[in-house]
Amino acid sequence: MSTKTVIGASAVASALMMAVSATTFVSSVSPAAADDAKEKCFGVAMAGKNDCAAGPGTTCAGTSKVNYQGNSWKYVAKGTCTTMKLPGDRKGSLEALKRDLPA
């Protein structure tokens, strides 16, 4: 084997090992840690854009019927839900709302 072939094979092997290491590192970040950075915010989703919990007659994600449906939620950055500015000087809620917010 020539020196060029050995160097080339070493470079390919190194690149492959770096790719495997990077993949392992990325997959080792727990989904729970990512979830901790978000919170469920009720009453802020636009119609059909909710992440889940859209009330009776709906299945889940993307099934809210109106904008700002009170019993549907969307994931938002932790700490931002109750500070979001919505129509009618309303704010998002960390708990399901009994009525929809005004559009």
Biopython code that builds the backbone (N, CA, C, O; Angstrom):
import numpy as np
from Bio.PDB.StructureBuilder import StructureBuilder

atoms = [
    (1, "MET", "N", (0.837, -1.168, 0.000)),
    (1, "MET", "CA", (0.000, 0.000, 0.000)),
    (1, "MET", "C", (0.886, 1.236, 0.000)),
    (1, "MET", "O", (1.923, 1.284, 0.661)),
    (2, "SER", "N", (0.450, 2.228, -0.755)),
    (2, "SER", "CA", (1.247, 3.450, -0.807)),
    (2, "SER", "C", (0.916, 4.352, 0.381)),
    (2, "SER", "O", (-0.111, 4.185, 1.038)),
    (3, "THR", "N", (1.786, 5.287, 0.637)),
    (3, "THR", "CA", (1.588, 6.235, 1.737)),
    (3, "THR", "C", (0.320, 7.049, 1.511)),
    (3, "THR", "O", (-0.413, 7.326, 2.461)),
    (4, "LYS", "N", (0.051, 7.436, 0.260)),
    (4, "LYS", "CA", (-1.152, 8.212, -0.045)),
    (4, "LYS", "C", (-2.407, 7.415, 0.295)),
    (4, "LYS", "O", (-3.368, 7.978, 0.820)),
    (5, "THR", "N", (-2.415, 6.141, 0.011)),
    (5, "THR", "CA", (-3.577, 5.295, 0.290)),
    (5, "THR", "C", (-3.801, 5.180, 1.792)),
    (5, "THR", "O", (-4.939, 5.260, 2.254)),
    (6, "VAL", "N", (-2.734, 4.996, 2.556)),
    (6, "VAL", "CA", (-2.839, 4.880, 4.009)),
    (6, "VAL", "C", (-3.344, 6.187, 4.613)),
    (6, "VAL", "O", (-4.212, 6.178, 5.486)),
    (7, "ILE", "N", (-2.802, 7.303, 4.149)),
    (7, "ILE", "CA", (-3.226, 8.609, 4.664)),
    (7, "ILE", "C", (-4.696, 8.851, 4.306)),
    (7, "ILE", "O", (-5.466, 9.333, 5.138)),
    (8, "GLY", "N", (-5.080, 8.522, 3.093)),
    (8, "GLY", "CA", (-6.469, 8.701, 2.655)),
    (8, "GLY", "C", (-7.418, 7.847, 3.475)),
    (8, "GLY", "O", (-8.475, 8.315, 3.897)),
    (9, "ALA", "N", (-7.045, 6.597, 3.702)),
    (9, "ALA", "CA", (-7.885, 5.698, 4.496)),
    (9, "ALA", "C", (-7.989, 6.196, 5.926)),
    (9, "ALA", "O", (-9.057, 6.109, 6.533)),
    (10, "SER", "N", (-6.904, 6.713, 6.473)),
    (10, "SER", "CA", (-6.920, 7.255, 7.834)),
    (10, "SER", "C", (-7.833, 8.472, 7.921)),
    (10, "SER", "O", (-8.568, 8.634, 8.895)),
    (11, "ALA", "N", (-7.787, 9.318, 6.913)),
    (11, "ALA", "CA", (-8.638, 10.510, 6.904)),
    (11, "ALA", "C", (-10.105, 10.115, 6.847)),
    (11, "ALA", "O", (-10.930, 10.695, 7.554)),
    (12, "VAL", "N", (-10.439, 9.142, 6.022)),
    (12, "VAL", "CA", (-11.827, 8.673, 5.918)),
    (12, "VAL", "C", (-12.268, 8.048, 7.239)),
    (12, "VAL", "O", (-13.380, 8.304, 7.701)),
    (13, "ALA", "N", (-11.420, 7.241, 7.845)),
    (13, "ALA", "CA", (-11.748, 6.617, 9.124)),
    (13, "ALA", "C", (-11.946, 7.660, 10.216)),
    (13, "ALA", "O", (-12.862, 7.543, 11.030)),
    (14, "SER", "N", (-11.096, 8.672, 10.235)),
    (14, "SER", "CA", (-11.231, 9.746, 11.226)),
    (14, "SER", "C", (-12.536, 10.505, 11.040)),
    (14, "SER", "O", (-13.230, 10.799, 12.013)),
    (15, "ALA", "N", (-12.869, 10.823, 9.801)),
    (15, "ALA", "CA", (-14.115, 11.544, 9.527)),
    (15, "ALA", "C", (-15.318, 10.715, 9.941)),
    (15, "ALA", "O", (-16.282, 11.248, 10.491)),
    (16, "LEU", "N", (-15.267, 9.430, 9.685)),
    (16, "LEU", "CA", (-16.359, 8.533, 10.069)),
    (16, "LEU", "C", (-16.506, 8.479, 11.584)),
    (16, "LEU", "O", (-17.623, 8.532, 12.098)),
    (17, "MET", "N", (-15.406, 8.375, 12.296)),
    (17, "MET", "CA", (-15.453, 8.329, 13.761)),
    (17, "MET", "C", (-15.988, 9.642, 14.336)),
    (17, "MET", "O", (-16.736, 9.633, 15.314)),
    (18, "MET", "N", (-15.608, 10.760, 13.735)),
    (18, "MET", "CA", (-16.116, 12.054, 14.205)),
    (18, "MET", "C", (-17.620, 12.150, 13.984)),
    (18, "MET", "O", (-18.341, 12.674, 14.833)),
    (19, "ALA", "N", (-18.096, 11.646, 12.850)),
    (19, "ALA", "CA", (-19.532, 11.674, 12.571)),
    (19, "ALA", "C", (-20.293, 10.812, 13.566)),
    (19, "ALA", "O", (-21.356, 11.208, 14.047)),
    (20, "VAL", "N", (-19.758, 9.638, 13.879)),
    (20, "VAL", "CA", (-20.395, 8.747, 14.860)),
    (20, "VAL", "C", (-20.397, 9.399, 16.239)),
    (20, "VAL", "O", (-21.398, 9.333, 16.952)),
    (21, "SER", "N", (-19.303, 10.018, 16.616)),
    (21, "SER", "CA", (-19.224, 10.690, 17.914)),
    (21, "SER", "C", (-20.227, 11.830, 18.006)),
    (21, "SER", "O", (-20.880, 12.000, 19.035)),
    (22, "ALA", "N", (-20.352, 12.606, 16.947)),
    (22, "ALA", "CA", (-21.296, 13.722, 16.948)),
    (22, "ALA", "C", (-22.723, 13.217, 17.052)),
    (22, "ALA", "O", (-23.534, 13.791, 17.779)),
    (23, "THR", "N", (-23.036, 12.144, 16.330)),
    (23, "THR", "CA", (-24.375, 11.565, 16.395)),
    (23, "THR", "C", (-24.668, 11.054, 17.788)),
    (23, "THR", "O", (-25.771, 11.250, 18.298)),
    (24, "THR", "N", (-23.711, 10.407, 18.407)),
    (24, "THR", "CA", (-23.896, 9.891, 19.761)),
    (24, "THR", "C", (-24.108, 11.030, 20.738)),
    (24, "THR", "O", (-24.959, 10.936, 21.623)),
    (25, "PHE", "N", (-23.348, 12.102, 20.594)),
    (25, "PHE", "CA", (-23.498, 13.247, 21.490)),
    (25, "PHE", "C", (-24.877, 13.871, 21.344)),
    (25, "PHE", "O", (-25.534, 14.147, 22.348)),
    (26, "VAL", "N", (-25.327, 14.099, 20.118)),
    (26, "VAL", "CA", (-26.623, 14.717, 19.891)),
    (26, "VAL", "C", (-27.737, 13.840, 20.445)),
    (26, "VAL", "O", (-28.673, 14.347, 21.063)),
    (27, "SER", "N", (-27.648, 12.532, 20.231)),
    (27, "SER", "CA", (-28.712, 11.658, 20.709)),
    (27, "SER", "C", (-28.653, 11.456, 22.216)),
    (27, "SER", "O", (-29.617, 10.963, 22.802)),
    (28, "SER", "N", (-27.538, 11.827, 22.865)),
    (28, "SER", "CA", (-27.444, 11.650, 24.311)),
    (28, "SER", "C", (-28.113, 12.784, 25.076)),
    (28, "SER", "O", (-28.298, 12.681, 26.288)),
    (29, "VAL", "N", (-28.481, 13.875, 24.385)),
    (29, "VAL", "CA", (-29.220, 14.945, 25.044)),
    (29, "VAL", "C", (-30.631, 14.420, 25.239)),
    (29, "VAL", "O", (-31.314, 14.086, 24.271)),
    (30, "SER", "N", (-31.064, 14.347, 26.474)),
    (30, "SER", "CA", (-32.338, 13.691, 26.751)),
    (30, "SER", "C", (-33.518, 14.519, 26.272)),
    (30, "SER", "O", (-33.506, 15.745, 26.376)),
    (31, "PRO", "N", (-34.546, 13.843, 25.741)),
    (31, "PRO", "CA", (-35.754, 14.545, 25.343)),
    (31, "PRO", "C", (-36.397, 15.254, 26.535)),
    (31, "PRO", "O", (-37.035, 16.294, 26.368)),
    (32, "ALA", "N", (-36.233, 14.704, 27.722)),
    (32, "ALA", "CA", (-36.794, 15.323, 28.923)),
    (32, "ALA", "C", (-36.167, 16.698, 29.156)),
    (32, "ALA", "O", (-36.855, 17.629, 29.576)),
    (33, "ALA", "N", (-34.874, 16.830, 28.889)),
    (33, "ALA", "CA", (-34.210, 18.123, 29.067)),
    (33, "ALA", "C", (-34.769, 19.139, 28.076)),
    (33, "ALA", "O", (-34.957, 20.305, 28.423)),
    (34, "ALA", "N", (-35.033, 18.708, 26.855)),
    (34, "ALA", "CA", (-35.618, 19.607, 25.860)),
    (34, "ALA", "C", (-37.033, 19.993, 26.276)),
    (34, "ALA", "O", (-37.434, 21.146, 26.112)),
    (35, "ASP", "N", (-37.795, 19.036, 26.815)),
    (35, "ASP", "CA", (-39.159, 19.319, 27.274)),
    (35, "ASP", "C", (-39.162, 20.287, 28.446)),
    (35, "ASP", "O", (-40.103, 21.068, 28.592)),
    (36, "ASP", "N", (-38.134, 20.254, 29.282)),
    (36, "ASP", "CA", (-38.064, 21.145, 30.438)),
    (36, "ASP", "C", (-37.951, 22.610, 30.011)),
    (36, "ASP", "O", (-38.267, 23.509, 30.790)),
    (37, "ALA", "N", (-37.512, 22.847, 28.804)),
    (37, "ALA", "CA", (-37.350, 24.212, 28.318)),
    (37, "ALA", "C", (-38.650, 24.765, 27.737)),
    (37, "ALA", "O", (-38.701, 25.918, 27.309)),
    (38, "LYS", "N", (-39.702, 23.941, 27.722)),
    (38, "LYS", "CA", (-40.985, 24.359, 27.166)),
    (38, "LYS", "C", (-42.095, 24.108, 28.167)),
    (38, "LYS", "O", (-41.945, 23.324, 29.104)),
    (39, "GLU", "N", (-43.217, 24.790, 27.951)),
    (39, "GLU", "CA", (-44.390, 24.567, 28.795)),
    (39, "GLU", "C", (-45.635, 24.609, 27.928)),
    (39, "GLU", "O", (-45.644, 25.233, 26.867)),
    (40, "LYS", "N", (-46.690, 23.938, 28.387)),
    (40, "LYS", "CA", (-47.960, 23.959, 27.687)),
    (40, "LYS", "C", (-48.648, 25.289, 27.993)),
    (40, "LYS", "O", (-48.786, 25.679, 29.152)),
    (41, "CYS", "N", (-49.070, 25.966, 26.951)),
    (41, "CYS", "CA", (-49.732, 27.258, 27.110)),
    (41, "CYS", "C", (-51.110, 27.185, 26.448)),
    (41, "CYS", "O", (-51.221, 27.023, 25.233)),
    (42, "PHE", "N", (-52.148, 27.306, 27.263)),
    (42, "PHE", "CA", (-53.520, 27.208, 26.782)),
    (42, "PHE", "C", (-54.012, 28.547, 26.261)),
    (42, "PHE", "O", (-53.655, 29.607, 26.775)),
    (43, "GLY", "N", (-54.854, 28.470, 25.210)),
    (43, "GLY", "CA", (-55.508, 29.663, 24.695)),
    (43, "GLY", "C", (-54.678, 30.521, 23.766)),
    (43, "GLY", "O", (-55.056, 31.661, 23.497)),
    (44, "VAL", "N", (-53.558, 30.017, 23.262)),
    (44, "VAL", "CA", (-52.704, 30.842, 22.404)),
    (44, "VAL", "C", (-52.605, 30.333, 20.972)),
    (44, "VAL", "O", (-52.103, 31.043, 20.100)),
    (45, "ALA", "N", (-53.074, 29.115, 20.715)),
    (45, "ALA", "CA", (-52.919, 28.522, 19.389)),
    (45, "ALA", "C", (-53.951, 29.064, 18.407)),
    (45, "ALA", "O", (-55.091, 29.354, 18.771)),
    (46, "MET", "N", (-53.531, 29.192, 17.176)),
    (46, "MET", "CA", (-54.453, 29.561, 16.106)),
    (46, "MET", "C", (-55.210, 28.296, 15.699)),
    (46, "MET", "O", (-54.744, 27.187, 15.959)),
    (47, "ALA", "N", (-56.373, 28.453, 15.062)),
    (47, "ALA", "CA", (-57.189, 27.311, 14.644)),
    (47, "ALA", "C", (-56.348, 26.322, 13.830)),
    (47, "ALA", "O", (-55.676, 26.699, 12.870)),
    (48, "GLY", "N", (-56.401, 25.060, 14.234)),
    (48, "GLY", "CA", (-55.679, 24.013, 13.529)),
    (48, "GLY", "C", (-54.187, 23.974, 13.787)),
    (48, "GLY", "O", (-53.486, 23.181, 13.158)),
    (49, "LYS", "N", (-53.675, 24.798, 14.685)),
    (49, "LYS", "CA", (-52.234, 24.867, 14.948)),
    (49, "LYS", "C", (-51.871, 24.466, 16.376)),
    (49, "LYS", "O", (-50.731, 24.662, 16.798)),
    (50, "ASN", "N", (-52.817, 23.912, 17.121)),
    (50, "ASN", "CA", (-52.531, 23.517, 18.501)),
    (50, "ASN", "C", (-51.669, 22.264, 18.537)),
    (50, "ASN", "O", (-51.657, 21.482, 17.587)),
    (51, "ASP", "N", (-50.944, 22.076, 19.643)),
    (51, "ASP", "CA", (-50.144, 20.871, 19.807)),
    (51, "ASP", "C", (-50.992, 19.725, 20.354)),
    (51, "ASP", "O", (-50.730, 18.567, 20.030)),
    (52, "CYS", "N", (-51.997, 20.018, 21.172)),
    (52, "CYS", "CA", (-52.894, 18.966, 21.645)),
    (52, "CYS", "C", (-54.025, 19.554, 22.480)),
    (52, "CYS", "O", (-54.163, 20.772, 22.590)),
    (53, "ALA", "N", (-54.832, 18.671, 23.066)),
    (53, "ALA", "CA", (-55.943, 19.014, 23.960)),
    (53, "ALA", "C", (-56.853, 20.077, 23.380)),
    (53, "ALA", "O", (-56.771, 21.247, 23.754)),
    (54, "ALA", "N", (-57.714, 19.674, 22.471)),
    (54, "ALA", "CA", (-58.616, 20.636, 21.844)),
    (54, "ALA", "C", (-60.079, 20.374, 22.182)),
    (54, "ALA", "O", (-60.963, 20.874, 21.486)),
    (55, "GLY", "N", (-60.350, 19.620, 23.207)),
    (55, "GLY", "CA", (-61.714, 19.451, 23.689)),
    (55, "GLY", "C", (-62.513, 18.360, 23.004)),
    (55, "GLY", "O", (-62.002, 17.640, 22.146)),
    (56, "PRO", "N", (-63.786, 18.245, 23.397)),
    (56, "PRO", "CA", (-64.665, 17.198, 22.872)),
    (56, "PRO", "C", (-64.792, 17.277, 21.353)),
    (56, "PRO", "O", (-64.842, 18.363, 20.776)),
    (57, "GLY", "N", (-64.842, 16.118, 20.723)),
    (57, "GLY", "CA", (-65.012, 16.058, 19.278)),
    (57, "GLY", "C", (-63.735, 16.267, 18.490)),
    (57, "GLY", "O", (-63.774, 16.332, 17.262)),
    (58, "THR", "N", (-62.603, 16.374, 19.170)),
    (58, "THR", "CA", (-61.325, 16.537, 18.478)),
    (58, "THR", "C", (-60.400, 15.402, 18.891)),
    (58, "THR", "O", (-60.610, 14.768, 19.925)),
    (59, "THR", "N", (-59.399, 15.151, 18.099)),
    (59, "THR", "CA", (-58.490, 14.053, 18.405)),
    (59, "THR", "C", (-57.228, 14.511, 19.099)),
    (59, "THR", "O", (-56.786, 13.865, 20.050)),
    (60, "CYS", "N", (-56.643, 15.587, 18.663)),
    (60, "CYS", "CA", (-55.455, 16.117, 19.336)),
    (60, "CYS", "C", (-54.812, 17.200, 18.499)),
    (60, "CYS", "O", (-55.471, 18.175, 18.138)),
    (61, "ALA", "N", (-53.537, 17.047, 18.186)),
    (61, "ALA", "CA", (-52.774, 18.095, 17.506)),
    (61, "ALA", "C", (-53.433, 18.537, 16.201)),
    (61, "ALA", "O", (-53.860, 17.716, 15.389)),
    (62, "GLY", "N", (-53.502, 19.849, 16.023)),
    (62, "GLY", "CA", (-54.026, 20.419, 14.793)),
    (62, "GLY", "C", (-55.536, 20.364, 14.657)),
    (62, "GLY", "O", (-56.059, 20.535, 13.555)),
    (63, "THR", "N", (-56.251, 20.127, 15.752)),
    (63, "THR", "CA", (-57.703, 19.961, 15.661)),
    (63, "THR", "C", (-58.501, 21.077, 16.327)),
    (63, "THR", "O", (-59.725, 20.975, 16.420)),
    (64, "SER", "N", (-57.853, 22.126, 16.788)),
    (64, "SER", "CA", (-58.623, 23.224, 17.391)),
    (64, "SER", "C", (-59.479, 23.869, 16.312)),
    (64, "SER", "O", (-59.066, 23.971, 15.157)),
    (65, "LYS", "N", (-60.658, 24.296, 16.693)),
    (65, "LYS", "CA", (-61.630, 24.802, 15.728)),
    (65, "LYS", "C", (-61.574, 26.316, 15.534)),
    (65, "LYS", "O", (-61.947, 26.820, 14.475)),
    (66, "VAL", "N", (-61.113, 27.037, 16.545)),
    (66, "VAL", "CA", (-61.082, 28.495, 16.479)),
    (66, "VAL", "C", (-59.735, 29.013, 16.980)),
    (66, "VAL", "O", (-59.008, 28.299, 17.670)),
    (67, "ASN", "N", (-59.413, 30.231, 16.639)),
    (67, "ASN", "CA", (-58.205, 30.865, 17.176)),
    (67, "ASN", "C", (-58.353, 31.035, 18.684)),
    (67, "ASN", "O", (-59.437, 31.352, 19.173)),
    (68, "TYR", "N", (-57.287, 30.828, 19.401)),
    (68, "TYR", "CA", (-57.223, 31.032, 20.854)),
    (68, "TYR", "C", (-58.210, 30.154, 21.627)),
    (68, "TYR", "O", (-58.728, 30.566, 22.666)),
    (69, "GLN", "N", (-58.468, 28.956, 21.125)),
    (69, "GLN", "CA", (-59.392, 28.036, 21.813)),
    (69, "GLN", "C", (-58.868, 27.766, 23.215)),
    (69, "GLN", "O", (-57.717, 27.363, 23.385)),
    (70, "GLY", "N", (-59.699, 27.984, 24.206)),
    (70, "GLY", "CA", (-59.276, 27.937, 25.603)),
    (70, "GLY", "C", (-58.804, 26.603, 26.114)),
    (70, "GLY", "O", (-57.994, 26.551, 27.040)),
    (71, "ASN", "N", (-59.291, 25.511, 25.533)),
    (71, "ASN", "CA", (-58.896, 24.196, 26.023)),
    (71, "ASN", "C", (-57.872, 23.522, 25.121)),
    (71, "ASN", "O", (-57.619, 22.326, 25.268)),
    (72, "SER", "N", (-57.284, 24.258, 24.201)),
    (72, "SER", "CA", (-56.191, 23.706, 23.392)),
    (72, "SER", "C", (-54.895, 24.389, 23.800)),
    (72, "SER", "O", (-54.890, 25.550, 24.208)),
    (73, "TRP", "N", (-53.803, 23.655, 23.684)),
    (73, "TRP", "CA", (-52.519, 24.232, 24.099)),
    (73, "TRP", "C", (-51.478, 24.111, 23.014)),
    (73, "TRP", "O", (-51.603, 23.327, 22.073)),
    (74, "LYS", "N", (-50.456, 24.910, 23.176)),
    (74, "LYS", "CA", (-49.297, 24.912, 22.286)),
    (74, "LYS", "C", (-48.053, 24.981, 23.161)),
    (74, "LYS", "O", (-48.050, 25.676, 24.177)),
    (75, "TYR", "N", (-46.996, 24.269, 22.778)),
    (75, "TYR", "CA", (-45.738, 24.379, 23.511)),
    (75, "TYR", "C", (-45.111, 25.742, 23.230)),
    (75, "TYR", "O", (-45.024, 26.171, 22.080)),
    (76, "VAL", "N", (-44.681, 26.409, 24.284)),
    (76, "VAL", "CA", (-43.980, 27.691, 24.158)),
    (76, "VAL", "C", (-42.746, 27.639, 25.061)),
    (76, "VAL", "O", (-42.640, 26.767, 25.923)),
    (77, "ALA", "N", (-41.838, 28.552, 24.865)),
    (77, "ALA", "CA", (-40.637, 28.619, 25.708)),
    (77, "ALA", "C", (-41.062, 28.820, 27.166)),
    (77, "ALA", "O", (-41.938, 29.633, 27.461)),
    (78, "LYS", "N", (-40.440, 28.083, 28.051)),
    (78, "LYS", "CA", (-40.784, 28.156, 29.470)),
    (78, "LYS", "C", (-40.682, 29.594, 29.974)),
    (78, "LYS", "O", (-39.707, 30.295, 29.702)),
    (79, "GLY", "N", (-41.706, 30.017, 30.711)),
    (79, "GLY", "CA", (-41.716, 31.345, 31.284)),
    (79, "GLY", "C", (-42.342, 32.412, 30.405)),
    (79, "GLY", "O", (-42.431, 33.570, 30.812)),
    (80, "THR", "N", (-42.785, 32.040, 29.189)),
    (80, "THR", "CA", (-43.341, 33.051, 28.283)),
    (80, "THR", "C", (-44.860, 33.005, 28.161)),
    (80, "THR", "O", (-45.458, 33.961, 27.667)),
    (81, "CYS", "N", (-45.490, 31.941, 28.589)),
    (81, "CYS", "CA", (-46.927, 31.762, 28.379)),
    (81, "CYS", "C", (-47.756, 32.911, 28.942)),
    (81, "CYS", "O", (-48.548, 33.515, 28.219)),
    (82, "THR", "N", (-47.585, 33.206, 30.182)),
    (82, "THR", "CA", (-48.443, 34.200, 30.829)),
    (82, "THR", "C", (-48.032, 35.640, 30.527)),
    (82, "THR", "O", (-48.654, 36.585, 31.012)),
    (83, "THR", "N", (-46.986, 35.799, 29.726)),
    (83, "THR", "CA", (-46.578, 37.155, 29.346)),
    (83, "THR", "C", (-46.883, 37.455, 27.878)),
    (83, "THR", "O", (-46.629, 38.563, 27.407)),
    (84, "MET", "N", (-47.425, 36.476, 27.156)),
    (84, "MET", "CA", (-47.754, 36.685, 25.745)),
    (84, "MET", "C", (-48.886, 37.696, 25.628)),
    (84, "MET", "O", (-49.854, 37.644, 26.386)),
    (85, "LYS", "N", (-48.763, 38.610, 24.683)),
    (85, "LYS", "CA", (-49.818, 39.589, 24.462)),
    (85, "LYS", "C", (-50.763, 39.054, 23.396)),
    (85, "LYS", "O", (-50.352, 38.782, 22.268)),
    (86, "LEU", "N", (-52.020, 38.908, 23.760)),
    (86, "LEU", "CA", (-53.041, 38.398, 22.865)),
    (86, "LEU", "C", (-54.132, 39.447, 22.703)),
    (86, "LEU", "O", (-54.183, 40.406, 23.473)),
    (87, "PRO", "N", (-55.009, 39.278, 21.711)),
    (87, "PRO", "CA", (-56.099, 40.240, 21.519)),
    (87, "PRO", "C", (-56.926, 40.420, 22.797)),
    (87, "PRO", "O", (-57.089, 39.482, 23.577)),
    (88, "GLY", "N", (-57.432, 41.608, 22.997)),
    (88, "GLY", "CA", (-58.276, 41.891, 24.151)),
    (88, "GLY", "C", (-57.518, 41.940, 25.459)),
    (88, "GLY", "O", (-58.094, 41.687, 26.518)),
    (89, "ASP", "N", (-56.238, 42.260, 25.405)),
    (89, "ASP", "CA", (-55.399, 42.317, 26.603)),
    (89, "ASP", "C", (-55.419, 41.030, 27.409)),
    (89, "ASP", "O", (-55.287, 41.058, 28.633)),
    (90, "ARG", "N", (-55.581, 39.914, 26.735)),
    (90, "ARG", "CA", (-55.571, 38.596, 27.388)),
    (90, "ARG", "C", (-54.166, 38.031, 27.338)),
    (90, "ARG", "O", (-53.312, 38.506, 26.588)),
    (91, "LYS", "N", (-53.944, 37.020, 28.141)),
    (91, "LYS", "CA", (-52.660, 36.328, 28.172)),
    (91, "LYS", "C", (-52.907, 34.833, 28.128)),
    (91, "LYS", "O", (-54.005, 34.362, 28.423)),
    (92, "GLY", "N", (-51.861, 34.085, 27.751)),
    (92, "GLY", "CA", (-51.968, 32.638, 27.770)),
    (92, "GLY", "C", (-52.107, 32.155, 29.202)),
    (92, "GLY", "O", (-51.877, 32.905, 30.151)),
    (93, "SER", "N", (-52.489, 30.888, 29.345)),
    (93, "SER", "CA", (-52.702, 30.310, 30.664)),
    (93, "SER", "C", (-51.990, 28.965, 30.767)),
    (93, "SER", "O", (-51.903, 28.220, 29.790)),
    (94, "LEU", "N", (-51.486, 28.664, 31.955)),
    (94, "LEU", "CA", (-50.844, 27.366, 32.186)),
    (94, "LEU", "C", (-51.883, 26.284, 32.467)),
    (94, "LEU", "O", (-51.534, 25.110, 32.591)),
    (95, "GLU", "N", (-53.154, 26.667, 32.567)),
    (95, "GLU", "CA", (-54.249, 25.725, 32.775)),
    (95, "GLU", "C", (-55.301, 25.966, 31.718)),
    (95, "GLU", "O", (-55.435, 27.078, 31.208)),
    (96, "ALA", "N", (-56.057, 24.914, 31.382)),
    (96, "ALA", "CA", (-57.112, 25.047, 30.379)),
    (96, "ALA", "C", (-58.099, 26.132, 30.795)),
    (96, "ALA", "O", (-58.455, 26.260, 31.967)),
    (97, "LEU", "N", (-58.528, 26.905, 29.809)),
    (97, "LEU", "CA", (-59.491, 27.971, 30.042)),
    (97, "LEU", "C", (-60.905, 27.436, 29.772)),
    (97, "LEU", "O", (-61.097, 26.579, 28.909)),
    (98, "LYS", "N", (-61.874, 27.942, 30.506)),
    (98, "LYS", "CA", (-63.252, 27.472, 30.325)),
    (98, "LYS", "C", (-63.894, 28.063, 29.069)),
    (98, "LYS", "O", (-64.894, 27.541, 28.577)),
    (99, "ARG", "N", (-63.321, 29.146, 28.554)),
    (99, "ARG", "CA", (-63.866, 29.735, 27.332)),
    (99, "ARG", "C", (-62.722, 30.134, 26.414)),
    (99, "ARG", "O", (-61.573, 30.237, 26.841)),
    (100, "ASP", "N", (-63.046, 30.353, 25.165)),
    (100, "ASP", "CA", (-62.049, 30.759, 24.185)),
    (100, "ASP", "C", (-61.715, 32.223, 24.377)),
    (100, "ASP", "O", (-62.559, 33.011, 24.807)),
    (101, "LEU", "N", (-60.493, 32.584, 24.061)),
    (101, "LEU", "CA", (-60.101, 33.993, 24.122)),
    (101, "LEU", "C", (-60.639, 34.690, 22.873)),
    (101, "LEU", "O", (-60.798, 34.036, 21.841)),
    (102, "PRO", "N", (-60.922, 35.978, 22.928)),
    (102, "PRO", "CA", (-61.432, 36.682, 21.747)),
    (102, "PRO", "C", (-60.388, 36.735, 20.640)),
    (102, "PRO", "O", (-59.194, 36.888, 20.897)),
    (103, "ALA", "N", (-60.856, 36.605, 19.417)),
    (103, "ALA", "CA", (-59.934, 36.607, 18.272)),
    (103, "ALA", "C", (-59.439, 37.980, 17.935)),
    (103, "ALA", "O", (-58.658, 38.142, 16.998)),
]
sb = StructureBuilder()
sb.init_structure("model")
sb.init_model(0)
sb.init_chain("A")
sb.init_seg("    ")
for serial, (resi, resn, name, xyz) in enumerate(atoms, 1):
    if name == "N":
        sb.init_residue(resn, " ", resi, " ")
    sb.init_atom(name, np.array(xyz, "f"), 0.0, 1.0, " ", f" {name:<3s}", serial, name[0])
structure = sb.get_structure()
